[in-house]
Amino acid sequence: MQALVRAIGVLLMLTALAITLTYAPDRSVDSLVTLWAPPPSDFMYVKGQFVHFRDEGPKTDPTPLVLLHGTAASLHTWQGWVGALRGRKRVITFDLPGFGLTGPFTGEYARDDYRADNLVRFTLDFLDALHVQRFSIGGNSLGGEVAWRVAAAVPARVDRLILVDATGYAFLPERIPLGFQMARTPVFDRIDEYLTPKAVVESSVRDVYGDPSRVTGVLVDRYFEMLTREGNRHALNVRMQEIATDLAPERIRSLKLPTLILWGALDHLVPPVNAQHFQQDIAGSRLVVFPGLGHVPHEEDPQASVAPVRAFLGLDAPATSLAAAPAASEPDSRSAERTR
């Protein structure tokens, strides 16, 4: 009996230690702004919703490029692209509600509703607040789905579309990041709103990279701190529960605009076969696949992934020059393209 009591005591001590080491309370947005929102970051309210955004490049650009991040990410994911584009292109990035410094839905928006159409509504309200009427739009993962839904909802306002490992079809992941698995699992989804080991965040980020060695400590810190912004972990859990039923692939076939599809060949979350579905359903779309890159090619290798974007937007050589890109089967190629 004494041995059992001692064993229980040790177990309780270890449990207390684990809780102490992994307990991560919500952080206020004010505590994160200094490090993660230096200029050109800005803030505004849209129908009562607090928004963190950046508006860079020439304001005279008649069709600015709007870029939307994916689940659990933030506008920071586009830093590499923005640096390469803002010299000649106005680029607008912002944290979607439920993520980054923007935080969960408030104001006139329904609480705990992170379905893509609600994010579409918010995106259009945000652009209206900036007085942006016509624009090109692109996005990664969830952001890609919001982007094509925006294009389907207001086709007269959207000039061009860029999809980066976008969601939109039912798919079977080859591998799901640990953090997403926890958010989808009953009981664990409640626990992880308070106990969030940074190691879980690091594992999740490494899992969406084709080359995990590219993941730095600063990158992990950013994802971790954005996740612990007050309300974000709960929003992530809600979004994870909505994914399975938040589908509208029939709208994709209605898209009739110039579309560039970019995909990491080593995307284990949204497999590359989904890129082929987009190419088949969007007439005239162009597909570029990046060997060696994963689910976030724009973040993992901004230089390689932004090159076809610059051509697509007419910022470099004519877009037709992409036809000479090496085929995916060539071992030394950086990208492969197929034009439907």
N, C-alpha and C positions, 0 to 999 in steps of 0.2 A: 504493500500500500504506500509506503514512504517513497519507494522508487517511482510509483505511478504519479504521486503528487509532485515529485521533483521533475519528472518528465513533462507534466502539464505546465509546471512553472517555467521550464526552459522554453517550451513551445510558445507560451504567452509572451515571454521576453523577446523571443525572435519575431513574433508577430508584431509586437510593439515597435521593435527596431525597424522592421520592414515598412510599417506605416509611417514612421518618422522619416525614413529615407526617401519614400516615394510620394509622401503627401505634398501636393502642389496646389495651394489655394488659388482661387481666381485672382488675377491681377487687374487692377484698374487700368483703363486706357491711358490715363495721365502718367502712370509709372512706366509706360512703354514708349511714349512719344519721343522722348529725347534721343533714344538710341535708334529707333526704327522709323522715325518720321522726320528726318532733317529735310531742309529744302532740297528739291522742289515740292515736297509733300505739302498738301493743303487739306483743309477740312471744310465741310459744309453740311447743312441739314436739307434733306429732300423729303418733303411731306412728313416731317418729324423724325426722319431716320438720319442718324449721324453717319457721315461717310468720310473715309480717308481716300484721297485720290491724288494723282499727279497729272498735270497737263503740260506737256513739253513739246518743243519744236515750234515752227512758224505758225502763229495764230491766223495767218492769211490763207492757210491751206483750206481749200474748199471741201475736201473730203478727208477729215482726220481719220486716223486708224485707232479703233477702240480695241483693247486687248483684255480678255477676261481669263482669270486664273481658274485652276481646278479645285477640287475638294481639299480642304485643310491647308491650302496654299494662300498666297497673298499677292499683291501687286508687285512685290519684290522679285517674283519669279521671272518677270519680263525685263529686268534691268539690262541684261546683255543686249537684247533686241532693241530696247529703247535707245541705248547708247549708239547703236549702229544706224538708227533710222532718224533720230530727232534733228539731225543737221538739215534734212530736206523734207521731213514729214512731221506733221503734228501728230503726236501719239498720246492717247488718253488711257490711263490705267487706273483702276480703283479696286478696293477690297469689297468683294460681294458681301451682302449681309450674312452674318453667321460665321464670318471668317476675318482673319487679319485684324486690323484696328477698327474696322467698321462695326464689328460685333453683331449681336442678334437683332432680328427684326423688331422695330419699335415704331412709334408714330402711327401713321394710317395703315400700316401693313399688318396682315394677320400674323400673330405670334405662332411660332412653331410650325411654320409652313415654308419649307425650303424646296418645294417642288420647282421644277425648271420654269414653268410659266409664271410663277410669282416673281422669280428672279428676272424674267424677261420684262415684266411690268416695271420692276424697280429700275432696270437698266435704261428703259426708255424714259422714265421719269427723271432719272439722273441726267441723261443727255439733253432733255428738254430744259432742265435747270441751267445747263451750260450753254443753252441756245445753239445746240448742234443739231441741225436738221438732216443733213445727208452725210454719210460716213461709210467707211469700210469697217468690218468687224472681224475679229478672230478670237479664238479661245482654245484652251487646253482642257481635255477631259470634260468635267462638268461645264467649264467655261465655254468649251467648244459647242456643247449642246445648247447652252443659252444663246450662243452666237447664231447658230443656224435657226433656232426658233425665232430669234429677233428678225432674221432675214425673211423667214416665212410669214411672220406677222405683219411686217411693214416693208414689203419689197420695194416700194417706191423710194424709200429712204436709204437703202443699203446698196452701195456701189460694188463692193467686192467682199468675198468671204474667205477666211483662212481657218481651216480646221486642223488642230494639232492633237493627234491621239484622242479625238473627241468621242464622247458617248452619244448614243442615239438609238442603238439597236440592242435587243437582248443579247447578252454575251456570257460566255463561261470563262472566267479568269483562270489562267494557268497557275497563278499564285496571287494571294491577297495579302497586302501589308498587314503586319500584326496589329497595328493600331486600328485599322479598319475592321479587322476580325473582332476585336474587343468591342468596338462600337456597335457591331451588329448582333452581339450575343447578350441575351437577357441576363440580368444580374451584373455581369461585367460592365455593361453599358452604363449602369448607375455608379458602380465603383470607380470607373475611370474618369468620372467627373471630378473626383477628389484625389485619387491616387494615380499619378501619371509618371511612371519611370521615364527619365530621359532616354534610357536605353531602348525603350519601345519606340519612341519617336525616331531615334537614329536608325533602328532596324527598318522601320517603315520607309524612311527616305532612301536608304540604301537599296531597298527592294524595288523602287521605281526607277532606279538608275541602271543603265546598261553596264556601266563601269562603276561599281560602288567605291572605288578608290578616289573618285572625283568628289565624294561627299566630305566636306570639311566640318570642323568643329563649329565654325561660325554659322554655317548653313544649318546645322542641327539646332544650335541655339535659337536661330530665328524661327524655325518651325515650332520648336518647343514653346517659345515665349508667345508666339501668335496664337498657339493652341490654348494657352492658359489665360488669354485675355478673357475677362469676365463674360460668361455666357457662351463662349465658343465651343466648349466641349459638349455642352448640352445640345447646341445646334448641330454639331457633327453627328451625334447619336440620332437625332431626329432625321437628319438627311439620310443616314445609312438605312433607316427603316423605310424610307420613302422610295428608295431607288428601284426596287423590283416592280413597282406599279406605276412609276413615273415614266411612261413610254409613249411616244407618238411618232414612230418611224414613217408612217404614211405621209407625214408632212414633208419629209425630206425630198420626195419625188416632185414636190411643187416648186422647188428652188430652180430659178432660171437666171442665174447670175454667174459671172466669172468666179470660180472657186478653186483654191489651192488646198490640197490635202497633204499634210505632212505627218509622217509616222516613224516612230523608232522601231527598227526591226526586232529589238529585244524587249519590246513592251510585253510583260507577262500579266499585266492587269487588264488592259483592253487589247486583245490580240490583233495583230496586223490584218487578219482576215476582215476585220471591221472596216479597215481603210478601203478594201476592195468593194464592200457594200456601198460605202459613200460614193465611190467613183462610178459604180454602176447606176446608182439612183440619181446622181446630179449630172445632167447632160453637159458635156464639154469640160468637165472638171479635170484637173491635173493632179497626179499623185507623185509625191517624192518620198522615198523610203531611205532612212539613214541607218546603214549598217553600224552595229556597235552601240547604238543609243537606245534608251529605254522609253518609259512613259512620258518623260518630260524633256524631250530633245532640245527645246528652246532654252532650258535652264542648264542642262548637262553640257551642251556644246553650242553656245549662242552663235559663235562665228560660222560654224558649218550650217546650222539650221536657218539662220537669217538670210543666207545668200539667195536661195530661191524666192524669198519674200521680197527682197529688194528688186529683183527682176520682175516679179509678178506685179509690183506696184509701180514699175517703170522708173525706178530710181537709179538703175545701172544700165547695163546693156538691155536691148529689147528682150521681152520674155521668151521669144522664139529661140534665143540662144541656149535655153535650158534643154532643148531637144538633143543637144550634143552631150548631155550628162552621161557618164559611164553607167553601164547596166549593173544591177544589184549583184549579179553573179560574179562580177569581177572582184577578186579578193582585195584590191587596193582602192576600191571606189569609196567615196565618202557619201554618195547619195545615188539613188536610182529613180528614174522617172518613167511614168507611163501616162500617156495622154489618151483619153477616151474620145 
